[in-house]
Amino acid sequence: MRLLLFVAVASGGLVGAPSRYLVDRAITNRFDSDLPWGTFTINMTGSLLFGILTGLSLGHHLPAIPKALLATGFCGAYTTFSTFTYETVRLIEDGQLGEAAGNVMGSVVIGLAAAAAGVAMGLAI
């Protein structure tokens, strides 16, 4: 079972990391902005998905292997705290303090709301 869980996590990560890259490129190429909209979108959609998976898990509708594949593997590789941090520091270094503060506050507040909404959706299923 442990090997199967490991393979599930690795497989999810194998899909999550390139998905993050592709979503970020698509959004960054569409919007000419100093704000990191790609990372923001990735983290918010990842928070929502992780919330849904958590709700499903709490409601006993998500077995261990799919949870490892989707929540730990995919969401773990798809979402990115390190890029969020780097981009926020870059905004601060560029003197865009308001944008940096907005990025932090918006990401935390909207991320928490997305995760909570996701849990509610997952529990409702």
C-alpha positions as CSV (number, residue, x, y, z in Angstrom):
1,M,0.0,0.0,0.0
2,R,2.8,2.5,0.8
3,L,4.4,2.0,-2.6
4,L,1.0,2.6,-4.3
5,L,0.6,5.8,-2.3
6,F,4.0,6.9,-3.3
7,V,3.3,6.2,-7.0
8,A,-0.1,8.1,-6.7
9,V,1.6,11.2,-5.2
10,A,4.4,11.1,-7.8
11,S,1.9,10.7,-10.6
12,G,-0.2,13.6,-9.4
13,G,2.9,15.7,-9.1
14,L,3.9,14.7,-12.6
15,V,0.7,16.3,-13.9
16,G,0.4,19.2,-11.4
17,A,3.8,20.8,-12.0
18,P,3.4,21.2,-15.8
19,S,-0.2,22.2,-15.3
20,R,1.0,25.1,-13.1
21,Y,3.5,26.1,-15.7
22,L,0.9,26.1,-18.6
23,V,-1.7,27.9,-16.6
24,D,0.8,30.6,-15.5
25,R,2.1,31.1,-19.1
26,A,-1.4,31.3,-20.5
27,I,-2.5,34.0,-17.9
28,T,0.8,35.9,-17.9
29,N,0.7,36.1,-21.7
30,R,-2.8,37.4,-21.7
31,F,-2.5,40.1,-19.1
32,D,0.2,42.8,-19.2
33,S,0.5,43.6,-15.5
34,D,3.2,43.8,-12.8
35,L,0.8,41.8,-10.5
36,P,1.4,38.0,-10.5
37,W,-2.1,37.0,-11.8
38,G,-0.9,33.6,-13.0
39,T,0.3,32.6,-9.6
40,F,-2.7,34.1,-7.9
41,T,-5.1,32.1,-10.2
42,I,-3.1,28.9,-9.7
43,N,-3.2,29.2,-5.9
44,M,-6.9,30.1,-5.8
45,T,-8.0,27.3,-8.1
46,G,-5.7,24.9,-6.2
47,S,-7.2,26.0,-2.9
48,L,-10.7,25.5,-4.2
49,L,-9.8,22.0,-5.5
50,F,-8.0,21.0,-2.4
51,G,-11.0,22.2,-0.4
52,I,-13.3,20.0,-2.5
53,L,-11.0,17.1,-2.0
54,T,-10.9,17.7,1.7
55,G,-14.7,17.9,1.9
56,L,-15.0,14.6,0.0
57,S,-12.4,13.0,2.3
58,L,-14.2,14.2,5.4
59,G,-17.4,12.9,4.0
60,H,-15.7,9.5,3.4
61,H,-16.2,9.7,-0.3
62,L,-12.5,9.9,-1.3
63,P,-10.4,6.8,-0.7
64,A,-6.7,7.1,0.2
65,I,-5.2,6.5,-3.2
66,P,-7.2,9.1,-5.1
67,K,-6.7,11.5,-2.2
68,A,-2.9,11.0,-2.5
69,L,-3.0,11.4,-6.3
70,L,-5.2,14.5,-6.4
71,A,-4.7,16.3,-3.1
72,T,-1.1,15.6,-2.1
73,G,0.3,15.0,-5.6
74,F,-1.5,17.2,-8.0
75,C,-2.5,20.1,-5.7
76,G,0.9,19.9,-4.0
77,A,2.8,20.4,-7.3
78,Y,0.2,22.7,-8.8
79,T,0.0,25.3,-6.1
80,T,3.1,27.3,-5.2
81,F,3.8,29.2,-2.0
82,S,7.5,29.7,-3.0
83,T,6.6,31.6,-6.3
84,F,3.9,33.6,-4.4
85,T,6.6,34.6,-1.9
86,Y,9.2,35.4,-4.6
87,E,6.8,37.5,-6.6
88,T,5.7,39.4,-3.5
89,V,9.3,40.2,-2.5
90,R,9.9,41.3,-6.1
91,L,7.0,43.8,-5.9
92,I,8.5,45.1,-2.6
93,E,11.9,45.5,-4.1
94,D,10.4,47.4,-7.1
95,G,8.8,49.8,-4.6
96,Q,5.3,48.5,-5.3
97,L,4.3,48.2,-1.7
98,G,0.6,48.6,-2.2
99,E,0.6,45.9,-4.9
100,A,2.6,43.6,-2.6
101,A,0.2,44.1,0.3
102,G,-2.7,43.6,-2.0
103,N,-1.2,40.4,-3.3
104,V,-0.6,39.0,0.2
105,M,-4.0,40.1,1.6
106,G,-5.9,39.0,-1.5
107,S,-4.1,35.7,-1.8
108,V,-4.7,34.8,1.9
109,V,-8.3,36.0,2.2
110,I,-9.5,34.7,-1.2
111,G,-7.4,31.5,-0.8
112,L,-9.1,30.8,2.6
113,A,-12.5,31.5,1.2
114,A,-11.9,29.3,-1.8
115,A,-10.7,26.4,0.4
116,A,-13.7,26.9,2.7
117,A,-16.1,27.0,-0.3
118,G,-14.5,23.9,-1.6
119,V,-14.8,22.0,1.7
120,A,-18.5,22.9,1.7
121,M,-18.9,21.7,-1.9
122,G,-17.1,18.5,-1.1
123,L,-19.2,17.8,1.9
124,A,-22.4,18.5,-0.1
125,I,-21.5,15.8,-2.6
